[in-house]
Amino acid sequence: VVSTQSTGSSGINAEYGQIDSCRVGGVSEVLAIMVLARKFGVPVVPHAGGVGLCELVRHYSMIDYVLISGKIDDRMCEYAEHLHEHFTDPAVIRNARYVLPDQPGFSCEMRDDAIECYQFPKGSYWKTS
């Protein structure tokens, strides 16, 4: 709803639209926002600055290219160079582009050893800190 209100109907002209995929209502909402952005000619730049967000948003960038916009020339996607080692299918960048994941799913499954270490308050990280 907020995306609809802020693209077109209220007269806002955005150069880029940035989706925070963990703050909207899931995959369906993200896709709806991306389609609306396409309708109004606004390129989408998925936000990927936190734990697992790079693993998550690389799918959105690929969906945008393959199914929605068909463009890569005016598209960007954030990338943070940390915490990928905690995931079973970590995000990989090659030639300034995300690489397609090797496994099915959303690529946000955490490794068992990472969960065991950082689970609060019983994880080994918290016991030694």
Secondary structure by P-SEA (a helix, b strand, c coil): caaaaacccccccccbbbbcccccccaaaaaaaaaaaaaacbbbbbbcccccccccaaaaaaaaacccccccccbbbbbbcccccccccccccccccccccccccccccccaaaaaacccccccccccc
